[in-house]
Amino acid sequence: MADQSFLTWPFFEDSHRALAAALEAWCVAHLPVDHGDVDAACRRLVAMLGAGGWLQHSGAGAGEKLDVRSLCLIRETLARHDGLADFSFAMQGLGMGAVSLFGSEEQREWLVRTRAGTAISGFALTEPTSGSDVAATATTAVRGQGGWVLNGEKTYISNGGIADVYVIIARTGEAPGAKGLSAFLLPADTPGLSVVERIEVIAPHPLAHLALRDVILPETALIGRAGDGFKIAMSVLDVFRSTVGAAALGFARRALDEALTRVKSRRIQGAVLAELQMVQGHLADMALQVDASALLIYRAAWVKDQGAARVSREAAMAKLYATEAAQKVIDMAVQLHGGDGVRHGFAVEALYREIRALRIYEGASDVQRIVIARSILG
């Protein structure tokens, strides 16, 4: 079992410790699931997470507040047991993040469904020509026919093709650049929305390229106010960016556990690997990177939960360090496994494929460096 001593840190309350213990027991009983059909696995996981009550933490109803420490604990624990379970939980939160933070009472009806696991959500931000540069969004939304008419393309959209509802960021033109964007709630069965392509990646997840062709939405589909789309998108990322680091931490903890099991049982030249000083040095580095990641992640989550309006710097530090460190920890776990480290069916091989995307999505590592640099330059 992974190290749980971090739960005694002052970042956490008794409710967090109880949550972690209950989720750990649930994961042992229910995970991993069969990933043979990824779409079916994600649908099953969303339903399971909803039935278990875990998706209640993925959003906040009227009068409620998102607890970022709980989000991070859940993602870390799920990722340690099953990367696809983490993905399924995370996308329910990220997909409905704008509604949690800014949605109307009518829009929150979708939030009730995603928290129950009876609907799947997606966050459609990235475009073929604008990834981390949200201000370059080209998809347009113009007033017409009693509401809005949307045209454009979105790509690398998680849950694309299986989502029941998307949050779409589009250009409404109130001002140039970032100040001219708005957020909309878009049911997946809306005429004019189509899946152009399903995208296959090294660690299979439901991803798609979407097209919007004269998609008509009512005025009530607008989330918040026109022109607030960039602020809404950044507020959502401000909450969920730390949780990406938490998922990476879960992967790293699993890799460290697998490495410890391996070096305690594998013998070379008459000695157990764990007795070799060089191996011990590698294990020490891995443990150091795991703990440093946890400190940054739960610092960022704690600061946000204390009421900070923005935690862009803390969240960027947490995501940057934890994802980069997890890549190193997992790579060393693969190395310590020798040939088995790259063999299909071994946990560290799957972790090696899972971790790579986390250094790209929700702001690539170099984007996080820019965020941090700008914050310290004032």
N, C-alpha and C positions, 0 to 999 in steps of 0.2 A: 504493500500500500504506500502511496506517495506520502511524503512528509507533510504533516498537518500542523506543525508547530507554529507556522506563521499566523494561524488563527488566534494566537494569544497576543498578537501585536495590538497596540492601542488604536489602530485604525478601525477595529471591529467592535461591534456590540454583541450581546448574547444572542440576539435574533439572527445575526449573520452566522454565528457558530452553529446554531440549530439548523439553519438553512443548509449549510455545507454538509452537515452530518446526514440530514434527511435525503439530500440529493445524491450523496455518495451511495447510500443504501439503494436508492432507486436505480442508479446507473448500474450497480453490480447486478441487480435483478433483471434489467431490461436491455442493456447494451453490451456489445454492438449489435446492430441489425444487419441483415443481408443487404449488401450494396449492389447486387447483381443488376437490378433495374433501378437506376439512380432516382428517376422521377417518382417511382412507386415508393422507394425508400424514404424520400423526403416527405411525401404525403403521409406515410405511415408515422414518421417521426413527429411531424407537426401534430397529428392526432394524438399520439402517445403523450407528448409534452403538454398538450392541452388538457387531456384527461387527468394527468398527474398534477395539474395545477401550476406547473412551472412557467407556463406562458403568461400567467397573471403578472409576473415580474417584467415582462417584455414591454409593457406599456403602462400608461397612467390614465385612469378615468378622470372624470370631472372631480376636482377637489383633491386628487391624489398627486403624489410626487414620485417621479422615477428615482429609485435608489441605485446609484451607480455602483456602489460596492456589491450589492446583490447581483447586478448584471455581470460584473466581473467574476464574482465567485461562481456563478452558474456557468459562464462561458469557459472558465478555466477547468472546472470539473468535467463538463461535457466533452471538451476537447481532449482531455486526458483519456477518456473512455472511447470516444467515437467522434472523429472529425466531422462527419456528416450530421450528427446530432447537434454539434455546436453550430454548424452552418444553419440548420433548420431553426434553431432557437434565435440565433442572431438576426436572421432576416425578418422574422416576425417583429422584432424590435426596431431594426433600422428601417424596414419598409413602412411602418406606421409611426416612426419617430416624429414626423412633422405633425401628424394628427394628435399624438400624445401631447405635444408641446403647444400647438397652435390651433388645433381643430375645433370646429363648431360642434354643437350637440348632435346635429344630424350626421356629420362626418364620423363622429365617435361610435355610431352604430357599427361601422366596419371594425373599429377597434375592439368592440365587444366580441366580434366573431374571431378576429385574429388571436385574441388572448384566450379564447376558448379552444382554439385549434380547429375550428370549423371553416376557416378561410385562410388562404395563403397570400402574403403580401410581398411586394417588390418595390425597390427604390430606384427609379429611372433617372439617373443623373448624367452618367457618362455618355459621350457621343463620339462618333468616328473621328472628329477633329478637336474634341475637347475632353480631356480626361481630368487631370488634376486642376486644369485651368477652367474652373467653373464659370468664370466671367465671360468665357468665349462661347458659351452655350448658343447654338444656332436654331434649335427648335423654336418655333414661333407659336404664340397664342394671340389671336386678334379678336376683338369683340365683334359679334355678329350672330344673327339668328337667335336672339334672346339670351345669348350666353357667350361662349368662347369657341373659336375654331382653331384647332391645333394641327400643325404640320411639322414634320421633321423625323429624325432618326435617333434612336438610342441604342447603345451597344454594350456588351459585357454586363448585361442586366441580370443580377442574381434572381433566381426563381422565374426568369423569363421563360414563358411557355407553360408554366404550371401555376402561376400566381392568379388569384381571383381579383386582385386590385393592386394598382400601382400608384405611387406618388410620382408625379412628373414635374420636372423643373423646365420651364419654357420662357422664352423672351417675350415680354409684353410691351417693352419699349418706353417705359416711363422716363428712362434716362439711359445714357450709354453704359456699356459694360455691366458690372455686377449690379448696379442699381436699377437695371431694367428687366429683372427676372421675377417670375412669380411661380408659386407652387400650386398644383392641381391634384385632386383625387380622381383617378381614372379607373373605373371598373373594367376588367379585362374583356368583357363581352361587348364593349362599346363599338359600334360600327366604325370602320376606318382604322382600327388598331390591328396590326397583324404581326406575326412572328416571321421575319425574313429568313432567319438562320438560327439553328441551335449551334452553340459553340462548345467544342470539346477541348478540355484542358487536362493537364497532367494529373491532377487530383479531381476526378469527375464530380462536378456539381451542375445543377440546372442553370445554364447561362444561355442568353439569347440576344440576338440583334432584333430590335423592334422598329417598325415603321408606323408613323402616324400620317394618315392621308385624309385631310378634311374631317378630323375627329371633332364632333360637336359635343360640347359639355355645357351644362347649365351654369348659371352664375353661382349656384351653391357649391360647385366643385372647387371654387377658389379657396385655398387654405390661407387664412389670415387676410392680409391686404395685398392688392396688386403692387408690385415693386418690392415686396419683402422676400422674394424667393431666395436670394443669396443669403440673407440673414437667417432664414428658416433652415436652409441646407447646412450652413455653418453651425447653427445651434444644434442640429441633429448630430453632425459629426463631432461636435464638442463633447457630447454625451457618449457616443458610441465608439469614438476612436480609442479611448482607453481600453474598451472591451476587446478590441482587436489584439492589443498587447496581452490581455488576459488569456485569449485563446492560444496565442503563441506560447505563453507561459505553461498552459496545460500540455501542449505538445512537448515542450522542453522537459517538464517534470516526467512525462511518460518515457521520453528518451533516456533520461538519467536513470530511472528505475530499471528500464530494460538493460542499460549498460551495466548497472550494478549486479543484476542477476547474472549477466553473461560473464563478467570478469571474476565472479566468485565461484563459478563452476567450470570455466574453461581452463585447461592446463596447457602450458607450453614449456618445453625443455625441463620437465619434471617439477614445475612450479605453477601454482594458480596465478592467473593473470593479475589478480588483485594484489599480489605480493610484490609485483614489479614496481619499482619507484617511479618510472616514467608513466605507467598507467595510473598510479596514484596521483601524479601531478595533473594528468588530464581530468581525472574525476574531480579534483579540487577546483580546477578552472570551471568545469561544468556547474558544480554546486554554487560557486561564486556568481556566475552569470544568472542562474536561476533566482537566487536570493536578491540580487541587485534589480532584476526585472520586477520581482514581486514588490519591492519597496517603491519603485517608481510608479507602478500601476496603481497600487492601493493608496499611495499619496495623492495621485491625481483624482481617484474616485472619492477619497475622503474630502478633499478640498471642494469638489463639486457638491457633494452631499451636505457640506456645511453652509451652502447657499451662495457660493461664488457665481457671479453672472456668467463668466467665461473662464475656462481653464485651458485655453488653446496651447499655452506653453507647456503646462504640465502633461496634458494629453499627448502632445507631440513627442515630448521626451519619453513618455511611457511606451507609446507605439513604436517609435524608432528603436529604442534600446532593446525592448523585449523581442521584437521580431528579428532584429539582426542577431541578438544573442541566441535566440532559439535556433536559428539556422546553424550557428556554430556548435551548439550543444548536440543537435541532431546529427550533424556531420561527424562529430567525434564518436557518437554512439554507433553510427554506421561503421566507422573505422575500427572500433573495438570489436565489432561483430565479424570482421573479416569478410570473406565471400558471402556469408549469410546476410550481411548488411544490405546487399543489393539484390537479394533474392525475394521474389514475390511471395507473399504470405508471411513475411516477418514484419513485426510492428515497426521497426526502425525504417524499413524501406518505404512503408506507407507514410510515415511521418516526414520523410525526406521529400516526398511529393507534396504533402499537405502544406508544409510551411512556406514554400516559395512564394505563393500568391499573396501571403499576408504582408510581404515587404512592398507590395504594389498597391493593393486596393485600399480605399478610404485614405488616399494620400500616400504616394510612394515615399520611400525613405528620404530621398533628396528634397522632396517637398516639406517633410517634417523638419529637416535641417534649416530650410528657409524660414519656416514659421518660428523656430527657436531663435535663429539669428536676429530676425526682425524684432522679436520680443525683448532681447537683451540690448539691442541697439536703440530701443525706445522709439 
